[in-house]
Amino acid sequence: MRRAGVLVGAALVTLLLIPGTGAAAGASSSHGAQTRFLGLARMQATYQRLHERAVWLGEHPAAALPRPRAASAGSGPATWSTVRHLQQISQDLLPPPAGSEGDTEQEPDIAVDPNNPKIVVAAFQEGRFPDIAAADDGYATSHDGGKTWTTKPLPYLTQSVGGPYERASDPVVAFGPDGSVYISTISLDQEQDVRTAVTVQRSDDGGLTFKKPFIVKLDTDPAVFNDKEWIGVDTSPTSPHFGRIYVVWDRINGAVQPPELKYSDDRGKTWSRMVTLSDVNALGTIPLIEPDGTLAVEYLNVNNFDIVVQTSTDGGKTFGPVVTIDHCGATDPPDQRDGGCIPNATVDPTTGLMYVTWTDARFRSDGLDDVVVSRSEDAGATWSSPVVVNADGSGSGIEHMTAAIGALDHVVHVTYYTRNKVNGQFGRIVRERYSVSADDGFDFGGELVVGPKIDLKWAAQASGFYFLGDYAGVAAAPGAAHPVWCRSSRPDQKETYHQTTWSAVIS
């Protein structure tokens, strides 16, 4: 295996077919699902390969490239420096199923109603299983702009809450133009059978309650695994596809892993035929919707670690060629899965500018990551060279992880975790940080440390690694940013895990 390289070839086949070896071992169960569920084993091998490459790059740093347009400490608009309503918004209180990590929440996302910025909804996993997914997904809702929150498990989804599926994962939130709220998930069984589904649930009361899941795509073939979906809704009155819901994901089927899309024009009740965007092996698909209805889908090419995008001008029916945004050179701490090269992306609905963020070590000589942002002014046809968000550089001892991005009214908000490395060793304390650009993403600064420290001692585990999530979230509202992140900390009583979901309002 070329640990820093591209595809694994025969080594990957070995991982998938020999019981109890490598990444595939995490799929084992008392019912022998590891040998039956090859789609799941291939998915786990992909994440293992991403992590191994990122660890190798961190341990073998290349010469640093010239640092572009570096942010400087204290730069950025002073108005974006007030943190209000900092609080824990949810805790996993579900009875933990056998084998799960009770009292854990991870992988959060957040969205704001574009017509009523007082309504904010977040979603997250609850009760992580160490091999894959969680006992259920949960949500938290605020109707006063993030001041107070209510939180519940997502109903009717998994067996923990009276639903049909054994586990759920990858929750993502989006608002419709009529105020409806949509949470998409990956739902799966791996014990009694081998099905995976992409599902969507809708709320018609501003995220207070959710209906039973609509099935976007369901597979029962053991060679297939649906993974890492994302949802977006066209909320622009000037768009010919106003109100259309897009769900995108990667679908592992044997040796291929292409990006897929379906859309709905009736609030999730029925879905279009499945559209395969390309033959690229993909991960981290995100739909980006322009004010005129143009749709772009960005994702990571897991064969060569390029971040790419494809554009549709007919509402997702057909797509143009694959356009490379940039190459990802992310590194990872050896003991933490932090999303690595999985990008995050957004569109500023005011300007139509698209933004993609990820972490990358190319501008440092110490093997640690910066947060970088690239932007497009032409609906994804061309992309800028990446801008570094964080002010620190080589020698600071700070690793930057799990970047998220939101934009509105020419202001771009970026959040990320940081972790210190001292004398060659990573500490166990992680912090949530925020940086801002007030000039359409050209320059960033004004970094804030948001919230109390995160102690990985009590963090959830994913395949033996500390796990806060492959992604986190930040939503832009008029005059405010709403970050969401997961915090592991010392529990009040003796237990192995304690990981909760937090948010704040930055204004």
Secondary structure, DSSP 8 states (H G I E B T S, - for coil): --TTSS--THHHHHHHHSTT-GGGGGG--TT-HHHH-HHHHHHHHHHHHHHHHHHHHHHS--------S--BTT-S-TTTT-EEEEEEEE---S---TTSEEEEEEEEEEEE-TT-TT-EEEEEEEEE-SSS-EEEEEEEEESSTTSS-EEEE-TTSBGGGT-SBSEEEEEEEEE-TTS-EEEEEEEE--SS---EEEEEEEESSSSS-----EEEEEE--TTEEEEEEEEEE---TTSTTTT-EEEEEEEEETTB--EEEEEESSTTSS----EE--SS-EEEEEEEE-TTS-EEEEEEETTTTEEEEEEESSTTSS----EEEEE------TTEE--TT--EEEE-TTT--EEEEEEE-TT-SSS--EEEEEEESSTTSS----EE-SS--TTS-EEEEEEEEEEETTEEEEEEEEEEEETTEEEEEEEEEEEEESSTTS--EEEEEEEEEEEGGG-EEETTEEES-S--EEEEETTEEEEEEEEE---SSS-S--EEEEEEEE-
